[in-house]
Amino acid sequence: MRPGNGSTDPAARVDLGAPVGMDKKPLDSGDRMVPQPVRKLLDGLRTNWRVVQHPPLDTIDQGMELGIADLLGLSAENLSKFLLLEDVGGLLILLVAKGIVQPDLRQVRAVVGCRRLHMASAATLRQCLDTVPGRVSLLDLVGHHGQVDTVVLDGNLTATDEQTALPLGSDNVSVCLPGSCLPDLARKLASQVFILPEG
């Protein structure tokens, strides 16, 4: 696969109507699946990325029950968890954490320099990112510039070239790309990007 082409490996390419395994469908990410602004952003990373269609998911727990890691062709430890957090002053922070474990919000508070954090409300998600709880993604910042201007990335995720998945504007399509390119992607979407220490 050539860098930035947004396709799948030829051996994995299938007809869009033909399921592979448990409804896994690698896609030749044509314009109908990847909006042009997202495609341009991903191509600008000059890295391999691919699009995978999978059963609809609302939570990471639901994904684990369905075997989402296998469906995406990833190891479970390289799955990404996305949380929109809000501090007491109203600062919105998108946290991109590695794996399915509960992230340490004390580390987030320390690196950003805030005192208290809580999950953003469903109304805030709708208003700022036009999404709902359980469907937040770093790619939601495309087209919502300035709504969420702080991103915190898990250093354990950014330190690897193993692929991770970013939901793409729905509950059944994800973009898979190397974790190491997340800082560059985040810097194109937010003015403040912090990376948590590895550990």
Backbone torsions as a table, in degrees:
resi	resn	phi	psi	omega
1	MET	NA	134.9	178.2
2	ARG	-80.4	146.0	178.5
3	PRO	-57.0	138.1	172.3
4	GLY	73.3	8.2	-176.7
5	ASN	-84.8	-13.5	174.5
6	GLY	68.9	18.7	179.5
7	SER	-108.9	-179.0	176.5
8	THR	-101.7	165.0	174.8
9	ASP	-59.5	142.4	-177.5
10	PRO	-54.2	-35.8	-179.2
11	ALA	-66.9	-24.2	-177.8
12	ALA	-96.6	-7.7	-176.2
13	ARG	-71.4	131.4	179.9
14	VAL	-135.3	166.7	172.9
15	ASP	-64.2	137.8	-176.9
16	LEU	-57.8	-27.4	-178.8
17	GLY	-87.2	-8.0	-175.8
18	ALA	-100.9	112.3	-179.8
19	PRO	-68.0	150.7	176.6
20	VAL	-119.5	123.2	179.8
21	GLY	62.3	-131.2	-177.4
22	MET	-90.2	66.7	179.6
23	ASP	66.1	20.6	175.7
24	LYS	-80.8	129.1	-179.5
25	LYS	-133.1	96.6	171.8
26	PRO	-63.4	140.7	-175.2
27	LEU	-120.8	143.5	163.8
28	ASP	-77.7	104.6	-165.6
29	SER	-70.0	72.8	177.8
30	GLY	-68.5	176.4	-176.6
31	ASP	-58.0	-27.1	-178.0
32	ARG	-71.8	-21.3	-179.8
33	MET	-99.3	-34.2	-176.0
34	VAL	-118.1	111.8	178.4
35	PRO	-57.0	146.7	-175.8
36	GLN	-53.6	-43.8	178.9
37	PRO	-61.6	-36.4	178.6
38	VAL	-71.0	-43.7	178.7
39	ARG	-58.1	-46.1	-179.7
40	LYS	-61.0	-42.8	178.5
41	LEU	-62.6	-46.8	-179.3
42	LEU	-66.9	-42.0	177.9
43	ASP	-62.6	-32.8	179.0
44	GLY	-67.0	-17.0	178.1
45	LEU	-75.9	-17.2	-179.8
46	ARG	52.7	51.6	178.1
47	THR	-141.7	166.8	177.3
48	ASN	-76.1	130.4	173.6
49	TRP	-141.4	155.5	-178.6
50	ARG	-145.8	160.6	-179.7
51	VAL	-114.4	136.2	179.3
52	VAL	-129.2	130.9	173.1
53	GLN	-95.9	140.1	-175.5
54	HIS	-147.2	171.9	177.6
55	PRO	-59.4	150.8	179.1
56	PRO	-59.7	138.0	-179.7
57	LEU	-131.8	139.1	174.7
58	ASP	-109.9	-24.8	-178.9
59	THR	-139.8	160.3	177.5
60	ILE	-65.5	-34.6	178.1
61	ASP	-63.0	-42.9	177.2
62	GLN	-62.1	-40.3	177.9
63	GLY	-62.6	-40.6	179.6
64	MET	-64.8	-38.6	178.2
65	GLU	-62.9	-34.8	-179.4
66	LEU	-85.7	-4.2	-178.0
67	GLY	73.8	44.1	-174.7
68	ILE	-59.8	-34.7	-179.8
69	ALA	-59.3	-45.8	178.3
70	ASP	-65.4	-40.2	-180.0
71	LEU	-62.0	-35.3	180.0
72	LEU	-87.0	-10.5	-177.0
73	GLY	74.8	33.1	-178.0
74	LEU	-123.1	162.9	170.0
75	SER	-83.8	149.0	-177.8
76	ALA	-58.0	-33.4	-178.6
77	GLU	-69.7	-16.9	179.1
78	ASN	-100.0	8.7	172.3
79	LEU	-67.6	152.6	178.0
80	SER	-108.6	144.4	175.4
81	LYS	-117.5	132.3	-176.8
82	PHE	-117.0	125.9	179.0
83	LEU	-129.5	130.2	172.4
84	LEU	-94.7	115.8	-177.1
85	LEU	-108.9	156.5	178.1
86	GLU	-135.3	135.1	175.4
87	ASP	-91.6	174.6	-175.2
88	VAL	-64.0	-21.7	178.5
89	GLY	-88.3	-1.1	178.3
90	GLY	96.6	-0.2	177.2
91	LEU	-65.9	127.9	177.6
92	LEU	-97.2	132.8	-176.5
93	ILE	-128.9	124.6	174.2
94	LEU	-94.3	116.8	178.6
95	LEU	-98.3	128.0	174.8
96	VAL	-112.9	106.1	-175.1
97	ALA	-107.8	154.0	179.2
98	LYS	-90.7	137.1	173.3
99	GLY	78.6	-169.0	-174.2
100	ILE	-108.5	6.1	-179.7
101	VAL	-79.3	157.9	178.4
102	GLN	-66.3	123.6	179.8
103	PRO	-70.3	153.1	179.1
104	ASP	-87.3	101.3	-177.4
105	LEU	-69.6	-19.8	175.2
106	ARG	-62.0	-39.9	177.3
107	GLN	-63.8	-41.3	179.7
108	VAL	-62.7	-47.3	178.9
109	ARG	-58.6	-42.3	-178.0
110	ALA	-65.6	-44.1	-176.1
111	VAL	-73.1	-34.0	-179.7
112	VAL	-84.1	-29.9	-179.6
113	GLY	88.3	40.7	176.6
114	CYS	-124.0	165.3	-174.4
115	ARG	-94.8	-45.5	-176.5
116	ARG	-129.9	142.6	177.0
117	LEU	-131.3	145.5	172.0
118	HIS	-142.7	163.9	177.7
119	MET	-66.2	138.1	176.4
120	ALA	-67.6	147.4	-178.4
121	SER	-71.6	162.6	176.2
122	ALA	-59.8	-36.9	179.1
123	ALA	-64.4	-40.2	178.3
124	THR	-65.7	-42.4	177.5
125	LEU	-58.9	-45.0	179.7
126	ARG	-64.7	-45.5	-176.3
127	GLN	-69.0	-42.9	-172.7
128	CYS	-90.6	-33.4	-174.9
129	LEU	-125.3	1.1	-180.0
130	ASP	54.2	45.1	179.6
131	THR	-140.6	-178.6	-177.9
132	VAL	-127.1	162.7	178.2
133	PRO	-55.0	140.5	-179.5
134	GLY	90.1	-7.7	-177.6
135	ARG	-126.6	24.1	-180.0
136	VAL	-77.4	144.6	179.3
137	SER	-150.4	155.2	173.4
138	LEU	-59.3	-33.5	179.9
139	LEU	-70.1	-13.4	174.7
140	ASP	-65.8	-19.2	179.7
141	LEU	-73.2	-18.6	176.6
142	VAL	-65.0	125.2	-179.9
143	GLY	84.7	-2.7	177.8
144	HIS	-125.1	41.2	-175.7
145	HIS	-57.4	129.5	177.1
146	GLY	90.1	-17.1	178.7
147	GLN	-67.2	-47.1	174.8
148	VAL	-124.9	109.9	-172.0
149	ASP	-112.1	9.3	178.5
150	THR	-127.7	125.6	178.4
151	VAL	-123.5	134.3	175.3
152	VAL	-117.5	123.8	-178.4
153	LEU	-108.8	141.1	175.4
154	ASP	-72.3	121.0	-179.8
155	GLY	-60.4	-27.4	177.5
156	ASN	-69.2	-26.5	179.0
157	LEU	-83.3	-39.4	-177.0
158	THR	-78.8	-13.1	-176.7
159	ALA	-86.3	4.3	-176.6
160	THR	-126.0	151.2	173.3
161	ASP	-91.5	0.7	174.9
162	GLU	-64.1	146.7	-178.3
163	GLN	-76.8	150.9	171.1
164	THR	-128.8	174.5	-176.0
165	ALA	-121.6	139.2	175.4
166	LEU	-118.9	120.1	175.7
167	PRO	-57.0	144.3	-176.2
168	LEU	-115.6	81.2	171.6
169	GLY	62.5	13.0	178.2
170	SER	-159.3	-177.0	-179.8
171	ASP	-99.9	4.7	-176.5
172	ASN	-134.4	14.4	176.6
173	VAL	-136.6	132.6	178.7
174	SER	-132.8	150.4	173.0
175	VAL	-102.3	127.5	177.4
176	CYS	-105.3	131.2	-179.5
177	LEU	-154.8	162.2	-178.1
178	PRO	-63.2	138.7	177.5
179	GLY	-59.4	-30.3	-177.5
180	SER	-66.2	-16.4	-180.0
181	CYS	-93.9	-2.4	-179.4
182	LEU	-61.0	-39.0	178.0
183	PRO	-60.1	-43.1	178.4
184	ASP	-63.6	-42.0	178.3
185	LEU	-62.5	-46.7	-178.8
186	ALA	-62.5	-38.7	-179.9
187	ARG	-66.0	-23.1	176.8
188	LYS	-81.0	-13.0	-174.6
189	LEU	-113.7	-19.6	-176.1
190	ALA	-142.7	151.8	-178.6
191	SER	-83.9	-22.5	178.0
192	GLN	-119.2	118.5	177.9
193	VAL	-126.7	124.3	178.7
194	PHE	-117.5	146.3	177.1
195	ILE	-120.2	121.9	178.1
196	LEU	-68.8	148.2	178.1
197	PRO	-63.6	147.4	175.1
198	GLU	-67.4	152.9	178.3
199	GLY	174.9	NA	NA
